[in-house]
Structures are given as C-alpha cells and as structure tokens.
Amino acid sequence: MNFPVDLKYTEDHEWVRVEGNIGTIGITGHAQGELGDIVYIDIPDESAELSLGDSFGTIEAVKTVADLFSPLSGKIIEVNTGLNDNPEVANNDPYGDGWIVKIEFTNPAELDKLLDVNSYKELIGQ
C-alpha cells in the first residue's frame, strides 16, 4: 500500500497536502480499500466554512456510506468536480486525481494535530 511521506493524515483516514495556507484533502488508500468501490461523493460547494472535525460530506460505496471530516478549519476554495461524473477516481488514484477539496485553512496550529506517515501506518497496523 502506498503512503506518501509528504502528506499529513487523520485518524479518520483523510490525508492533507499542505502548500502554504492551502490544504488539499482526500481519503487515504487504506480508506478507499476498506470502503470498496466508490459510487458517489457528496461534498459542499466552494466557499463553505468548516471547523476542525466538521462533517463536510459523504462517500457512498457499494458496501457503505462514510462521513468526511474536516482535518482543518477554514474555507473550501476548490472542489474536485471531476468526482461527480467519475467517483471511482478516488479508488484508482486517492493521492492524486482523487483529491476531494482544497481548503484555505485559518489555524496553522491545527496541523500539529495531524499524523505523520509513520504514525498513520502504526494506526492502521502497517
């Protein structure tokens, strides 16, 4: 299983790629493997304001529906609308084209609460 070392991870199985004050958020390879075939992703429109831990959407898979939780506080500035027609991209390329939203985060200290790759691997027993 692929675990990019340049990302931050959450205990809820999301990842964050930090570039300045922008966090690109997606689900981990582990999460998509556990969910199975993803058939629909429901996410809010751009400009939605989020607080740390807020549910900001759901992922529907053949087996289940799972909530997405914001790993950072801030405002959604971009939504991956390509997932509307091709949600399976989150299965095929979770760390690349399968990203879900970009958020302009407002509290950089929240980054310290995220896991590094080794802590995340430990969390999932890898």
ZAMARGU-4260 file (C-alpha; in steps of 0.2 Angstrom, whole numbers, plus 5000, padded with zeros to 4 digits):
<rodrens>
0) 5000/5000/5000 | 5006/5017/4996 | 5009/5030/5010 | 5016/5047/5003 | 5028/5054/5016
5) 5024/5072/5011 | 5006/5071/5017 | 4998/5073/5034 | 4985/5060/5040 | 4970/5060/5051
10) 4963/5046/5062 | 4948/5047/5051 | 4958/5041/5036 | 4959/5058/5027 | 4976/5065/5020
15) 4981/5083/5019 | 4994/5090/5007 | 5000/5107/5013 | 5005/5121/5001 | 5007/5137/5010
20) 4990/5140/5019 | 4981/5128/5007 | 4977/5110/5012 | 4972/5098/4998 | 4961/5084/5006
25) 4957/5067/5001 | 4954/5050/5008 | 4969/5038/5011 | 4972/5022/5001 | 4968/5012/5016
30) 4951/5021/5017 | 4946/5018/4999 | 4952/5000/5001 | 4940/4997/5016 | 4926/5006/5008
35) 4927/4996/4991 | 4920/5003/4975 | 4916/5021/4977 | 4900/5026/4968 | 4896/5044/4974
40) 4904/5058/4983 | 4893/5072/4991 | 4903/5087/4995 | 4898/5105/4999 | 4900/5120/4987
45) 4915/5131/4986 | 4916/5144/5000 | 4908/5133/5013 | 4916/5137/5030 | 4922/5122/5040
50) 4928/5120/5058 | 4940/5106/5063 | 4931/5090/5064 | 4915/5096/5055 | 4907/5083/5043
55) 4909/5091/5026 | 4902/5077/5015 | 4900/5059/5012 | 4907/5045/5002 | 4895/5032/4996
60) 4902/5015/4991 | 4894/4999/4986 | 4896/4992/5004 | 4893/5008/5015 | 4892/5027/5017
65) 4905/5036/5026 | 4906/5054/5033 | 4921/5065/5028 | 4928/5075/5042 | 4937/5091/5040
70) 4955/5090/5047 | 4957/5109/5047 | 4947/5124/5050 | 4944/5136/5035 | 4935/5139/5019
75) 4933/5127/5004 | 4941/5136/4990 | 4940/5122/4977 | 4930/5106/4975 | 4936/5092/4963
80) 4920/5092/4952 | 4928/5078/4941 | 4922/5066/4955 | 4904/5070/4951 | 4905/5060/4935
85) 4920/5049/4940 | 4919/5045/4958 | 4929/5029/4955 | 4945/5040/4953 | 4945/5041/4972
90) 4948/5022/4972 | 4961/5022/4957 | 4971/5037/4962 | 4967/5043/4980 | 4983/5053/4982
95) 4982/5061/4965 | 4967/5065/4954 | 4956/5058/4968 | 4958/5073/4979 | 4941/5080/4986
100) 4943/5098/4991 | 4955/5112/4994 | 4953/5122/5010 | 4961/5139/5014 | 4965/5135/5032
105) 4964/5148/5046 | 4973/5140/5061 | 4990/5133/5056 | 4992/5126/5074 | 4979/5113/5069
110) 4992/5105/5058 | 5001/5099/5073 | 4986/5088/5077 | 4988/5078/5061 | 4998/5062/5060
115) 5014/5060/5050 | 5016/5044/5039 | 5024/5033/5052 | 5010/5037/5065 | 4997/5034/5052
120) 5004/5017/5047 | 5005/5012/5065 | 4987/5017/5067 | 4981/5005/5054 | 4993/4992/5059
125) 5006/4993/5044
</rodrens>
